[in-house]
């Protein structure tokens, strides 16, 4: 069997059984094309099973995470309808393996973005922005991942909680917004827009260019999670999270 098919099957089994697998990178050597092919196969299977693609996420946007994985640029994954949790709702902890949470800015687009996208193009194509909690998860045991592992695993995606009050990005300097993530009433992460590739807008422009290079595109209506604004925090059953981003508002969720 093709090693990419073997890897894709292991990730599917881990997701369905909630039992993580050993790192793919411990057995296989995958380049960019291989890792994204594995990602696409499993995303396509979920779509065939009834999920819809609602957008994209950008990962590995901070210097610290890039140094950890020894990479020099971000990665991306697909956002599916079965990942979305409404603001203030409860997440079943049993649906996840080893979740962690981070605060981000979500962009909702009103026009397509192609391979030549600039930061100005991103702002022109943005209908509104929202505060968002991304719940990352890994099908790889103990988060012992390398770059190819997280890319193949749909950029370690889990769930996302979007704020419920759209805010226009016009006139906002998203580099300067401040982020505060609290868990059970205590602040566990702080950061700013500049921590995400200098600006979350840059992350969306990177995604548009990278998707175009790999044969994809950002489309009108897409939700884009632009990347973490600060450190991530582990979550367990009973935890509740509150995220506040200056000028954008708040979003929350609870784990049962």
DRENBAGU-805934 format. One line per 8 residues: number of its first residue (from 0); their letters; for each residue x, y, z of N, C-alpha, C. Coordinates in nm, 4 decimals. Atoms other than C-alpha are relative to their C-alpha. Layout:
NUM) a) X/Y/Z/X/Y/Z/X/Y/Z  ... $
***
This chain:
0) xxxxxxxx) 0.0845/-0.1202/0.0000/0.0000/0.0000/0.0000/0.0877/0.1247/0.0000  -0.0689/-0.1285/0.0028/0.1107/0.3571/-0.0694/0.0172/0.0508/0.1438  -0.0204/-0.0514/-0.1365/0.2702/0.5015/0.2491/-0.0958/0.1132/0.0364  0.0937/-0.1080/-0.0304/0.0423/0.8029/0.2176/-0.1365/-0.0554/0.0376  0.1277/0.0617/-0.0349/-0.2640/0.5778/0.2271/0.0061/-0.0631/0.1387  -0.0184/0.0579/-0.1335/-0.1249/0.3960/0.5302/-0.0110/0.1094/0.1063  0.0016/-0.1102/-0.0965/-0.0689/0.7271/0.7089/-0.1405/0.0581/0.0153  0.1360/-0.0547/-0.0064/-0.4134/0.8578/0.6182/-0.0922/-0.0919/0.0789 $
8) xxxxxxxx) 0.0834/0.0959/-0.0712/-0.5750/0.5408/0.7480/0.0292/0.0027/0.1500  -0.0340/-0.0056/-0.1422/-0.3875/0.5633/1.0778/-0.0621/0.1234/0.0653  0.0602/-0.1213/-0.0554/-0.5046/0.9192/1.1294/-0.1512/-0.0135/0.0110  0.1457/0.0218/-0.0067/-0.8648/0.8205/1.0474/-0.0354/-0.0895/0.1175  0.0285/0.0913/-0.1104/-0.8532/0.5322/1.2920/0.0175/0.0699/0.1344  -0.0231/-0.0723/-0.1255/-0.7090/0.7574/1.5621/-0.1148/0.0952/0.0296  0.1104/-0.0939/-0.0204/-0.9812/1.0151/1.5095/-0.1273/-0.0730/0.0397  0.1247/0.0719/-0.0265/-1.2617/0.7584/1.5110/0.0023/-0.0730/0.1337 $
16) xxxxxxxx) -0.0113/0.0774/-0.1242/-1.1313/0.5539/1.8051/0.0354/0.0863/0.1204  -0.0503/-0.0897/-0.1047/-0.9999/0.8549/2.0036/0.1225/-0.0586/0.0693  -0.1267/0.0565/-0.0477/-0.6798/0.6538/2.0477/0.1106/0.0505/-0.0918  -0.1009/-0.0595/0.0872/-0.3782/0.8483/1.9184/0.0972/-0.1041/-0.0549  -0.0985/0.0891/0.0626/-0.1242/0.6873/1.6871/0.1400/0.0559/0.0211  -0.1374/-0.0472/-0.0124/0.2532/0.7091/1.6917/0.0291/0.1000/-0.1122  -0.0295/-0.1000/0.1028/0.4141/0.9925/1.4925/0.0236/-0.0635/-0.1367  -0.0241/0.0483/0.1360/0.3988/0.9356/1.1192/0.1462/0.0188/-0.0382 $
24) xxxxxxxx) -0.1384/-0.0326/0.0349/0.7410/1.0967/1.0946/0.1007/-0.0988/0.0579  -0.0914/0.1008/-0.0550/0.8899/0.8132/1.3018/0.0172/-0.1188/-0.0937  -0.0034/0.1139/0.0920/0.8234/0.5727/1.0156/0.0136/0.0408/-0.1463  0.0005/-0.0430/0.1394/0.7790/0.7734/0.6949/0.0719/0.1333/-0.0153  -0.0555/-0.1305/0.0344/0.9541/1.0625/0.5248/-0.0929/0.0646/-0.1017  0.0955/-0.0670/0.0854/0.6913/1.2954/0.3819/0.0440/0.1434/-0.0253  -0.0215/-0.1395/0.0338/0.7497/1.6209/0.1964/-0.1312/0.0752/0.0008  0.1193/-0.0842/-0.0005/0.5034/1.9050/0.1523/-0.1136/-0.0629/-0.0793 $
32) xxxxxxxx) 0.1061/0.0556/0.0851/0.3131/1.7414/-0.1343/-0.0632/-0.1230/0.0640  0.0521/0.1206/-0.0651/0.2805/1.4122/0.0547/-0.0901/0.0363/0.1177  0.0749/-0.0340/-0.1213/0.1640/1.5729/0.3800/-0.1355/0.0617/-0.0337  0.1272/-0.0612/0.0361/-0.1007/1.7865/0.2130/-0.0904/-0.0973/-0.0745  0.0826/0.1027/0.0659/-0.2161/1.4898/0.0006/-0.0706/-0.0863/0.1043  0.0613/0.0772/-0.1085/-0.2789/1.2921/0.3215/-0.1127/0.0816/0.0634  0.1029/-0.0873/-0.0557/-0.4664/1.5889/0.4656/-0.1235/0.0024/-0.0892  0.1137/-0.0108/0.0924/-0.6834/1.6229/0.1536/-0.0816/-0.1282/-0.0039 $
40) xxxxxxxx) 0.0739/0.1259/0.0056/-0.7704/1.2544/0.1484/-0.0973/-0.0118/0.1162  0.0878/0.0150/-0.1158/-0.9098/1.2573/0.4999/-0.1061/0.1098/0.0068  0.1011/-0.1050/0.0064/-1.0836/1.5926/0.4563/-0.1078/-0.0366/-0.1008  0.0975/0.0400/0.1023/-1.2470/1.4670/0.1364/-0.0911/-0.1116/0.0501  0.0819/0.1084/-0.0549/-1.3668/1.1556/0.3195/-0.1040/0.0550/0.0978  0.0958/-0.0579/-0.0935/-1.5279/1.3659/0.5918/-0.1098/0.0764/-0.0740  0.0995/-0.0702/0.0807/-1.6984/1.5803/0.3290/-0.0942/-0.0996/-0.0663  0.0844/0.1038/0.0600/-1.8221/1.2677/0.1524/-0.0951/-0.0591/0.1026 $
48) xxxxxxxx) 0.0836/0.0525/-0.1067/-1.9607/1.1601/0.4901/-0.1047/0.0974/0.0507  0.1058/-0.0934/-0.0370/-2.1741/1.4712/0.5205/0.0453/0.1345/0.0525  -0.0482/-0.1299/-0.0464/-1.9515/1.7507/0.6544/0.0166/0.0940/-0.1189  -0.0236/-0.1003/0.1038/-1.9138/2.0728/0.4565/0.1233/0.0815/0.0371  -0.1132/-0.0880/-0.0283/-1.5995/2.2805/0.4219/-0.0516/0.1416/0.0164  0.0459/-0.1354/-0.0274/-1.6625/2.6201/0.5784/0.1134/0.1016/-0.0066  -0.1123/-0.0922/0.0069/-1.3136/2.7670/0.5514/0.1318/-0.0694/0.0228  -0.1374/0.0466/-0.0156/-0.9503/2.7297/0.6445/0.0590/0.0532/0.1290 $
56) xxxxxxxx) -0.0751/-0.0491/-0.1146/-0.7122/2.7666/0.9355/0.1472/0.0099/-0.0360  -0.1445/-0.0156/0.0139/-0.3555/2.8914/0.9423/0.0626/-0.0377/0.1336  -0.0710/0.0408/-0.1210/-0.1184/2.7318/1.1908/0.1472/0.0349/-0.0078  -0.1453/-0.0234/-0.0074/0.2436/2.7705/1.3000/0.0347/0.1450/-0.0349  -0.0209/-0.1400/0.0344/0.2245/3.1488/1.2867/0.0919/0.0735/0.0974  -0.0866/-0.0674/-0.0977/0.4399/3.2276/1.5907/0.1437/-0.0483/-0.0137  -0.1420/0.0363/0.0058/0.8199/3.2306/1.6056/0.0294/-0.1201/0.0887  -0.0286/0.1086/-0.0940/0.8163/2.9981/1.9065/-0.0409/-0.1352/-0.0565 $
64) xxxxxxxx) 0.0469/0.1264/0.0552/0.6105/2.7290/1.7346/0.0832/-0.0395/-0.1212  -0.0819/0.0317/0.1160/0.8127/2.7544/1.4138/0.1373/-0.0525/0.0416  -0.1296/0.0487/-0.0495/1.1357/2.7109/1.6081/-0.0141/-0.1399/0.0589  0.0236/0.1325/-0.0590/0.9868/2.4136/1.7940/-0.0006/-0.1078/-0.1075  0.0112/0.0993/0.1069/0.9081/2.2346/1.4671/0.1067/0.0167/-0.1076  -0.1097/-0.0224/0.0945/1.2157/2.3692/1.2856/-0.0515/0.0312/-0.1402  0.0532/-0.0436/0.1286/1.0143/2.5366/1.0093/0.0084/0.1524/-0.0077  -0.0132/-0.1443/0.0202/1.0190/2.8856/0.8621/-0.1266/0.0649/-0.0548 $
72) xxxxxxxx) 0.1249/-0.0572/0.0452/0.6603/2.9307/0.7469/-0.1169/-0.0757/0.0603  0.1180/0.0651/-0.0593/0.3054/2.8455/0.8563/-0.0426/-0.1247/-0.0768  0.0678/0.1053/0.0747/0.0846/2.5565/0.7508/-0.1494/0.0331/-0.0013  0.1438/-0.0263/0.0026/-0.2880/2.5321/0.6837/-0.0779/-0.1305/0.0051  0.0912/0.1138/-0.0003/-0.5834/2.2986/0.7270/-0.1401/0.0475/-0.0354  0.1376/-0.0319/0.0363/-0.9508/2.2839/0.6356/-0.0876/0.0078/0.1249  0.1020/-0.0087/-0.1048/-1.2367/2.3920/0.8633/-0.1284/-0.0620/-0.0541  0.1207/0.0701/0.0427/-1.5426/2.1693/0.8437/-0.1170/0.0333/0.0921 $
80) xxxxxxxx) 0.1202/-0.0391/-0.0741/-1.8997/2.2224/0.9567/-0.0140/-0.0728/0.1326  0.0147/0.0740/-0.1253/-1.8767/1.9532/1.2231/0.1015/0.0427/0.1063  -0.0947/-0.0548/-0.0975/-1.5983/2.1489/1.3958/-0.0553/0.1237/0.0706  0.0453/-0.1311/-0.0467/-1.8017/2.4655/1.4556/-0.0907/-0.0130/0.1216  0.0790/-0.0030/-0.1233/-1.9400/2.5342/1.8036/-0.0493/0.1436/0.0209  0.0508/-0.1365/-0.0212/-2.1685/2.8351/1.8716/0.0576/0.0624/0.1268  -0.0468/-0.0771/-0.1143/-2.0562/3.1048/2.1119/-0.0810/-0.0361/0.1244  0.0641/0.0280/-0.1271/-2.1312/3.0104/2.4722/-0.0460/-0.1426/0.0193 $
88) xxxxxxxx) 0.0511/0.1361/-0.0090/-2.2105/2.6467/2.4004/0.1003/-0.0952/0.0661  -0.0775/0.1041/-0.0677/-2.0805/2.3266/2.5522/0.0662/-0.0905/-0.1025  -0.0747/0.0951/0.0831/-1.8140/2.1072/2.3901/0.0127/-0.1298/0.0767  -0.0172/0.1309/-0.0628/-1.8170/1.7386/2.4643/0.1476/-0.0378/-0.0016  -0.1434/0.0334/-0.0088/-1.4647/1.6645/2.5879/0.0279/-0.1372/-0.0585  -0.0193/0.1366/0.0480/-1.5154/1.3018/2.4869/0.0175/-0.0080/-0.1514  -0.0183/-0.0007/0.1451/-1.5063/1.4032/2.1182/0.1439/0.0298/-0.0399  -0.1369/-0.0432/0.0271/-1.1424/1.5095/2.1489/0.0996/-0.0909/0.0704 $
96) xxxxxxxx) -0.1021/0.0885/-0.0559/-0.8178/1.3301/2.2263/0.0860/0.0727/0.1030  -0.0899/-0.0747/-0.0891/-0.5759/1.5845/2.3782/-0.0067/0.1493/-0.0369  0.0255/-0.1358/0.0487/-0.7234/1.9318/2.3219/0.0789/0.1082/0.0722  -0.0596/-0.1219/-0.0520/-0.5579/2.2664/2.3681/-0.0736/0.1170/-0.0651  0.0766/-0.1153/0.0497/-0.7093/2.6118/2.3221/0.0907/0.1195/-0.0219  -0.0744/-0.1217/0.0273/-0.5825/2.9353/2.1729/-0.0951/0.1073/-0.0522  0.0813/-0.1117/0.0444/-0.7214/3.2794/2.0973/0.0459/0.0520/-0.1348  -0.0320/-0.0414/0.1356/-0.7397/3.3988/1.7370/-0.1001/0.1027/-0.0506 $
104) xxxxxxxx) 0.0946/-0.0839/0.0728/-0.9046/3.6397/1.4953/-0.0459/-0.0767/-0.1230  0.0579/0.0645/0.1176/-1.1407/3.4898/1.2371/-0.0422/0.1060/-0.1009  0.0410/-0.0868/0.1109/-1.1907/3.6585/0.8996/-0.1115/-0.0696/-0.0768  0.1049/0.0526/0.0870/-1.5090/3.6100/0.6974/0.0059/0.0801/-0.1298  -0.0266/-0.0660/0.1278/-1.4570/3.6863/0.3280/-0.1278/0.0238/-0.0795  0.1139/-0.0282/0.0870/-1.6978/3.8456/0.0833/0.0378/-0.0042/-0.1481  -0.0426/0.0186/0.1381/-1.4935/3.7839/-0.2303/0.1170/-0.0979/-0.0036  -0.1095/0.0950/0.0152/-1.2379/3.5382/-0.3663/0.1342/0.0715/0.0131 $
112) xxxxxxxx) -0.1371/-0.0502/-0.0060/-0.8650/3.5830/-0.3049/0.0903/-0.0976/-0.0731  -0.0866/0.0853/0.0803/-0.6058/3.4529/-0.5485/0.1448/0.0038/0.0424  -0.1402/0.0204/-0.0334/-0.2355/3.3871/-0.5623/0.0815/0.1258/0.0168  -0.0757/-0.1229/-0.0160/-0.1270/3.7489/-0.5787/-0.0448/0.0835/0.1174  0.0631/-0.0762/-0.1082/-0.3088/3.8493/-0.2612/0.1021/0.0726/0.0871  -0.0780/-0.0812/-0.0927/-0.1591/4.1282/-0.0534/-0.0834/0.0268/0.1247  0.0739/-0.0356/-0.1209/-0.2548/4.2533/0.2920/-0.1164/0.0932/-0.0339  0.1079/-0.0908/0.0401/-0.4565/4.5283/0.1250/-0.1148/-0.0762/-0.0655 $
120) xxxxxxxx) 0.1033/0.0817/0.0634/-0.6408/4.2703/-0.0849/-0.0827/-0.0733/0.1053  0.0705/0.0723/-0.1062/-0.7271/4.0746/0.2301/-0.1009/0.0919/0.0681  0.0912/-0.0930/-0.0668/-0.8776/4.3798/0.3992/-0.1177/0.0358/-0.0900  0.1083/-0.0331/0.0930/-1.0772/4.4640/0.0864/-0.0982/-0.1153/-0.0157  0.0840/0.1189/0.0179/-1.2103/4.1072/0.0717/-0.0645/-0.0476/0.1287  0.0521/0.0430/-0.1300/-1.3047/4.0873/0.4416/-0.1339/0.0665/0.0291  0.1325/-0.0511/-0.0360/-1.6738/4.1232/0.5227/-0.0009/0.0467/0.1447  -0.0124/-0.0367/-0.1404/-1.6051/4.1228/0.8974/0.0978/-0.0957/0.0674 $
128) xxxxxxxx) -0.0865/0.0845/-0.0818/-1.3836/3.9776/1.1698/-0.0714/-0.0334/0.1294  0.0602/0.0483/-0.1240/-1.4694/3.7884/1.4874/0.1102/-0.0507/0.0939  -0.0879/0.0728/-0.0912/-1.2907/3.6764/1.8034/-0.0320/-0.1488/-0.0093  0.0213/0.1439/0.0146/-1.2438/3.3010/1.7946/0.0896/-0.0781/0.0949  -0.0781/0.0983/-0.0757/-1.1328/3.0192/2.0213/0.0206/-0.1197/-0.0905  -0.0261/0.1247/0.0727/-0.9617/2.7438/1.8295/0.0392/-0.1077/0.1000  -0.0367/0.1168/-0.0800/-0.9507/2.4047/1.9985/0.0825/-0.0895/-0.0911  -0.0853/0.0877/0.0793/-0.6523/2.2308/1.8464/0.0044/-0.1375/0.0673 $
136) xxxxxxxx) -0.0066/0.1369/-0.0502/-0.6169/1.8545/1.8844/0.0979/-0.0752/-0.0885  -0.0948/0.0783/0.0797/-0.3688/1.5954/1.7663/-0.0344/-0.1468/0.0083  0.0170/0.1445/0.0070/-0.4189/1.2403/1.6536/0.1319/-0.0717/0.0217  -0.1330/0.0540/-0.0258/-0.0467/1.1913/1.7256/0.0234/-0.0046/0.1507  -0.0138/0.0197/-0.1446/0.0326/1.0543/2.0725/0.0909/0.1047/0.0630  -0.0766/-0.0920/-0.0840/0.1504/1.3103/2.3283/0.0519/0.1227/-0.0742  -0.0410/-0.1157/0.0795/0.1770/1.5833/2.0650/0.1461/-0.0087/-0.0441  -0.1389/0.0172/0.0449/0.5118/1.4374/1.9534/0.0049/0.0163/-0.1516 $
144) xxxxxxxx) 0.0174/-0.0245/0.1427/0.4792/1.6009/1.6154/0.1195/0.0712/-0.0625  -0.0856/-0.0800/0.0859/0.7019/1.7250/1.3397/-0.0900/0.0651/-0.1054  0.0799/-0.0773/0.0955/0.5924/1.9488/1.0527/-0.0910/-0.0893/-0.0827  0.0813/0.0876/0.0854/0.4732/1.6632/0.8307/-0.1151/-0.0626/0.0780  0.1065/0.0595/-0.0813/0.2725/1.5124/1.1180/-0.1189/0.0947/0.0125  0.1115/-0.0921/-0.0223/0.0695/1.8240/1.1872/-0.0691/0.0373/-0.1305  0.0633/-0.0288/0.1281/0.0118/1.9043/0.8187/-0.0913/-0.1151/-0.0410  0.0813/0.1156/0.0375/-0.1089/1.5513/0.7446/-0.1245/-0.0108/0.0870 $
152) xxxxxxxx) 0.1102/0.0079/-0.0961/-0.3320/1.5727/1.0534/-0.0885/0.1249/-0.0065  0.0844/-0.1184/0.0217/-0.5215/1.8702/0.9045/0.0389/0.1142/0.0922  -0.0542/-0.1092/-0.0812/-0.2955/2.1161/1.0855/-0.0454/-0.0092/0.1453  0.0372/0.0239/-0.1408/-0.3877/1.9580/1.4211/-0.1303/0.0708/0.0372  0.1268/-0.0685/-0.0252/-0.7408/2.0935/1.3938/-0.0902/-0.0826/0.0908  0.0974/0.0665/-0.0860/-1.0147/2.0137/1.6421/-0.1368/0.0631/-0.0160  0.1261/-0.0730/0.0074/-1.2993/2.2628/1.6855/0.0280/0.1488/0.0016  -0.0129/-0.1439/-0.0092/-1.3629/2.6354/1.6696/-0.1285/0.0597/0.0526 $
160) xxxxxxxx) 0.1125/-0.0729/-0.0570/-1.5877/2.8721/1.8596/0.0116/0.1437/-0.0487  -0.0030/-0.1338/0.0580/-1.6731/3.1950/1.6776/-0.0843/0.0962/0.0821  0.0799/-0.1034/-0.0630/-1.7875/3.5178/1.8364/-0.1269/0.0257/-0.0784  0.1319/-0.0157/0.0610/-2.1441/3.6214/1.7602/-0.0301/0.1425/-0.0448  0.0228/-0.1397/0.0381/-2.1003/3.9960/1.6911/0.1044/0.0433/-0.1025  -0.0959/-0.0382/0.1046/-1.9365/4.0781/1.3556/0.0501/0.1431/0.0185  -0.0635/-0.1316/-0.0099/-1.6949/4.3720/1.3506/0.0699/0.0290/-0.1321  -0.0692/-0.0387/0.1224/-1.5764/4.5577/1.0413/0.1489/0.0182/0.0286 $
168) xxxxxxxx) -0.1444/-0.0157/-0.0149/-1.2008/4.5463/0.9920/0.0481/0.1355/-0.0506  -0.0399/-0.1294/0.0544/-1.2009/4.8861/0.8238/0.0404/0.0960/0.1116  -0.0490/-0.0952/-0.0987/-0.9956/5.1352/1.0188/0.0670/-0.0631/0.1194  -0.0639/0.0682/-0.1127/-0.8646/4.8704/1.2594/0.1438/-0.0364/-0.0351  -0.1368/0.0494/0.0147/-0.4941/4.8043/1.3026/0.0084/-0.1297/0.0788  0.0079/0.1287/-0.0689/-0.5115/4.4346/1.3815/0.1329/-0.0440/0.0596  -0.1266/0.0291/-0.0672/-0.1446/4.4309/1.4768/-0.0065/0.0356/0.1479  -0.0032/-0.0588/-0.1337/-0.2303/4.6241/1.7903/-0.1073/-0.0517/0.0936 $
176) xxxxxxxx) 0.1042/0.0490/-0.0904/-0.5332/4.4395/1.9247/0.0612/-0.0905/0.1066  -0.0470/0.0830/-0.1097/-0.4798/4.2736/2.2599/-0.0922/-0.1184/0.0239  0.0761/0.1232/-0.0234/-0.5898/3.9195/2.3443/0.0201/-0.0466/0.1433  -0.0064/0.0578/-0.1344/-0.6740/3.7711/2.6848/-0.0874/-0.1244/0.0013  0.0737/0.1268/-0.0096/-0.7755/3.4069/2.7275/-0.0003/-0.0448/0.1452  0.0135/0.0447/-0.1392/-0.9097/3.2963/3.0651/-0.0578/-0.1397/0.0046  0.0517/0.1354/-0.0242/-0.9712/2.9430/3.1893/-0.0438/-0.0091/0.1445  0.0555/0.0115/-0.1353/-1.1984/2.8911/3.4875/0.0216/0.1274/0.0814 $
184) xxxxxxxx) -0.0099/-0.1287/-0.0661/-1.1727/3.2613/3.5662/0.1393/0.0553/0.0164  -0.1389/-0.0454/-0.0138/-0.7918/3.2850/3.5605/0.0615/0.0205/-0.1383  -0.0639/-0.0271/0.1284/-0.5923/3.4405/3.2771/0.1115/-0.1015/-0.0245  -0.0997/0.1019/0.0322/-0.3852/3.1713/3.1055/0.0803/0.0344/-0.1250  -0.0733/-0.0364/0.1214/-0.2749/3.3444/2.7842/-0.0304/0.1445/-0.0355  0.0171/-0.1358/0.0503/-0.2194/3.6978/2.6617/0.0856/0.0165/-0.1248  -0.0771/-0.0233/0.1212/-0.0934/3.8333/2.3340/-0.0573/0.1156/-0.0784  0.0431/-0.1097/0.0861/-0.1435/4.0738/2.0485/0.0013/-0.0445/-0.1446 $
192) xxxxxxxx) 0.0072/0.0351/0.1409/-0.2148/4.0720/1.6776/0.1356/-0.0129/-0.0657  -0.1330/0.0030/0.0607/0.1494/4.1339/1.5965/0.0703/-0.1335/0.0189  -0.0617/0.1311/-0.0221/0.2359/3.7887/1.7330/-0.0299/-0.0975/-0.1123  0.0422/0.0877/0.1089/0.0669/3.6357/1.4272/0.0579/0.0520/-0.1320  -0.0694/-0.0402/0.1232/0.3147/3.6867/1.1411/0.0081/0.1519/-0.0175  -0.0039/-0.1453/0.0058/0.3335/4.0540/1.2292/-0.1367/0.0627/-0.0040  0.1401/-0.0408/0.0024/-0.0411/4.0873/1.1678/-0.0819/-0.1170/-0.0493  0.0865/0.1066/0.0517/-0.3283/3.8405/1.1238/-0.0333/0.0170/-0.1486 $
200) xxxxxxxx) 0.0260/-0.0240/0.1421/-0.3872/4.0055/0.7852/0.1071/-0.0670/-0.0854  -0.1093/0.0646/0.0735/-0.0468/3.8770/0.6723/-0.0219/-0.1504/-0.0095  0.0246/0.1443/-0.0005/-0.1484/3.5244/0.7690/-0.1030/-0.0382/-0.1055  0.1023/0.0301/0.1004/-0.4582/3.5370/0.5485/0.0572/0.0177/-0.1400  -0.0635/-0.0191/0.1306/-0.2551/3.6762/0.2567/0.0917/-0.1180/-0.0320  -0.0857/0.1181/0.0207/-0.0022/3.3934/0.3041/-0.0839/-0.1197/-0.0419  0.0860/0.1140/0.0318/-0.2855/3.1406/0.2960/-0.0502/0.0085/-0.1436  0.0506/-0.0149/0.1371/-0.4305/3.2825/-0.0266/0.1079/-0.0355/-0.1013 $
208) xxxxxxxx) -0.1089/0.0274/0.0935/-0.0929/3.2670/-0.1992/0.0380/-0.1476/0.0003  -0.0407/0.1403/-0.0108/-0.0124/2.9191/-0.0694/-0.1047/-0.0931/-0.0589  0.1063/0.0805/0.0602/-0.3497/2.7726/-0.1615/0.0068/0.0071/-0.1516  -0.0077/-0.0150/0.1450/-0.3120/2.9133/-0.5118/0.1172/-0.0804/-0.0557  -0.1170/0.0768/0.0461/0.0340/2.7578/-0.5441/-0.0274/-0.1496/-0.0009  0.0296/0.1428/-0.0108/-0.1073/2.4204/-0.4427/-0.1296/-0.0386/-0.0710  0.1176/0.0325/0.0802/-0.4102/2.4408/-0.6696/-0.1334/0.0294/0.0637  0.1246/-0.0337/-0.0665/-0.6706/2.5783/-0.4274/-0.0268/0.1488/-0.0057 $
216) xxxxxxxx) 0.0339/-0.1425/-0.0018/-0.8263/2.9152/-0.3529/-0.0827/0.0330/0.1225  0.0917/-0.0535/-0.0999/-0.9903/3.1260/-0.0872/-0.1221/0.0540/-0.0724  0.1246/-0.0353/0.0685/-1.3540/3.1874/-0.1750/-0.0873/0.0885/0.0871  0.0988/-0.0810/-0.0717/-1.6256/3.4328/-0.0805/-0.0808/-0.0903/0.0928  0.0719/0.0782/-0.1001/-1.7972/3.3090/0.2350/0.0887/-0.0813/0.0907  -0.0911/0.0780/-0.0836/-1.4905/3.1325/0.3717/0.0242/0.0677/0.1340  -0.0495/-0.0428/-0.1307/-1.4095/3.1606/0.7405/0.1478/-0.0375/0.0065  -0.1438/0.0267/-0.0105/-1.0347/3.1893/0.7997/0.0453/0.0282/0.1423 $
224) xxxxxxxx) -0.0665/-0.0185/-0.1289/-0.8763/3.1326/1.1395/0.1450/0.0365/-0.0301  -0.1269/-0.0555/0.0463/-0.5617/3.3417/1.1089/0.1212/-0.0408/0.0818  -0.1143/0.0441/-0.0788/-0.3445/3.1929/1.3840/-0.0013/0.0556/0.1408  0.0029/-0.0348/-0.1423/-0.2793/3.2167/1.7557/0.0653/0.1351/0.0275  -0.0541/-0.1290/-0.0434/-0.2197/3.5528/1.9217/0.0813/-0.0122/0.1280  -0.0746/0.0219/-0.1234/-0.0596/3.3994/2.2300/0.0132/-0.1480/0.0272  -0.0211/0.1405/-0.0334/0.0316/3.0740/2.4054/-0.1299/-0.0804/0.0080  0.1148/0.0889/-0.0094/-0.2008/2.7747/2.3998/-0.0095/-0.0576/0.1413 $
232) xxxxxxxx) 0.0217/0.0584/-0.1325/-0.3503/2.6082/2.7073/-0.0760/-0.1314/-0.0128  0.0761/0.1258/0.0044/-0.4655/2.2473/2.7660/-0.1360/0.0178/0.0662  0.1334/-0.0059/-0.0592/-0.8327/2.1919/2.8474/-0.0500/-0.1396/0.0312  0.0574/0.1272/-0.0419/-1.0246/1.9164/3.0230/-0.1478/0.0191/0.0312  0.1412/-0.0053/-0.0357/-1.3821/1.8307/3.1123/-0.0185/0.0853/0.1246  0.0274/-0.0897/-0.1119/-1.5283/2.0919/3.3464/0.0593/0.1381/-0.0181  -0.0598/-0.1314/0.0232/-1.3143/2.3778/3.2135/-0.0958/0.0904/-0.0765  0.0702/-0.0971/0.0827/-1.4703/2.6944/3.0789/0.0976/0.1087/-0.0406 $
240) xxxxxxxx) -0.0921/-0.0955/0.0607/-1.2963/2.9436/2.8536/-0.0727/0.1284/-0.0357  0.0469/-0.1308/0.0438/-1.3500/3.3141/2.7966/0.1141/0.0684/-0.0741  -0.0985/-0.0719/0.0789/-1.1634/3.4971/2.5216/-0.0482/0.1425/-0.0218  0.0308/-0.1401/0.0249/-1.1538/3.8753/2.4953/0.1083/0.0577/-0.0908  -0.0938/-0.0681/0.0889/-0.9933/4.0629/2.2050/-0.0451/0.1447/-0.0118  0.0368/-0.1411/-0.0021/-0.9859/4.4413/2.2243/-0.0546/0.0438/-0.1351  0.0776/-0.0528/0.1134/-1.2230/4.6154/1.9807/-0.0842/-0.1056/-0.0712  0.0759/0.1052/0.0689/-1.3544/4.2747/1.8630/-0.1033/-0.0671/0.0892 $
248) xxxxxxxx) 0.0984/0.0594/-0.0901/-1.5376/4.1523/2.1736/0.0433/-0.1307/0.0613  -0.0239/0.1187/-0.0805/-1.5687/3.8239/2.3589/-0.0642/-0.1233/-0.0643  0.0585/0.1280/0.0398/-1.6412/3.4563/2.2961/0.0343/-0.1004/0.1100  -0.0228/0.0936/-0.1095/-1.6731/3.1644/2.5367/-0.0505/-0.1387/-0.0350  0.0505/0.1377/0.0141/-1.7299/2.7911/2.5653/0.0313/-0.0753/0.1281  -0.0196/0.0848/-0.1186/-1.7431/2.5169/2.8261/0.0209/-0.1436/-0.0466  -0.0271/0.1406/0.0326/-1.6180/2.1573/2.8246/-0.0719/-0.0906/0.0999  0.0754/0.0909/-0.0861/-1.8396/1.8796/2.9555/0.0619/-0.1384/-0.0063 $
***
